[in-house]
Amino acid sequence: MRHFTSVTQLGNLAEAFAKAFEVKRNPYADQALGRNKTLLMIFFNNSLRTRLSTQKAAMNLGMNVIVLDVNQGAWKLETERGVIMDGDKSEHLLEAIPVMGSYCDIIGVRSFARFESKEADYNEEILNQFIKFSGRPVFSMEAATRHPLQTFADMITIEEYKKCQKPKVVMTWAPHPRALPQAVPNSFAEGLNLTDYEFVITHPHGYELAPEFVGNARVEYDQDKALEGADFVYAKNWAAYNDPNYGKVISTDRSWTVTTAKMALTNNAFFMHCLPVRRNMIVSDDVIESPQSIVIPEAANRVVSAQTVLKEILLSL
Ligand code: CP
């Protein structure tokens, strides 16, 4: 593996899970692999889990780590080619990227959808410039359309907690006051389409995801019906994808909040969310604090997913 931008690049899923569980059992077994290798993590957006778990994963592999928050302390970056740079942006990404590449062996990039242009977001313009111009292996720490390290951690968690071979997994939209990207739900759907689980997506009308991510999932507009018999409930908010509402909040209907009454419709399902989560918008206090909530082990598995991927990239150097 050279670049990692999608869970589809994990290859054989059973083998990827086996590698992940081996990393989890023996996190320090590959300390020599990363010796004298440097990971540079570039953040265009905020993070708690991705930043800490990826750094921890790299340290478990013996790597040195440099973190740059682009918006805190770096020169303000221009990202469009052809712009006359007479404004407040002092440096162009086209110089900054190869310079950053010269200081490291592997680059992780977090660059969310900006919701200024659907085309720019869905072409992954920032992430792809890193791939093209850095000269280094690049992995996504959540880009405009996908969050593959999160999805891999989610899938590892489902593998650990599932009580039957083909669990029913329901991804439900839930309300949020701000417009959030589709990266997490896109990526989760992409990952679940790689499995033979029963996979249902439920959301209000107008929140349809891009068809290439929905894949073979069943889309059910009645949330209660979707939740019936679920083994896992994966809650997430996302902004509208379809035009003319791309990137907009078109509903904050709190009847979609995951409550104890909603969870009662399920097969005693486990509750999952990538975090950070807005309590009593996305999920009630009672549900997230219940024994069925596995959001903390899910977040802990972010180290496992990042370490498994970083190890594969190191092996390819
Ligand atoms: N789930 C996730 O990526 O969390 P952060 O945004 O805090 O990194």
Residues whose N, C-alpha, C, O or C-beta is under 5 A from the ligand:
A	BS01	CP	N46 S47 L48 R49 T50 R51 C274 L275 P276
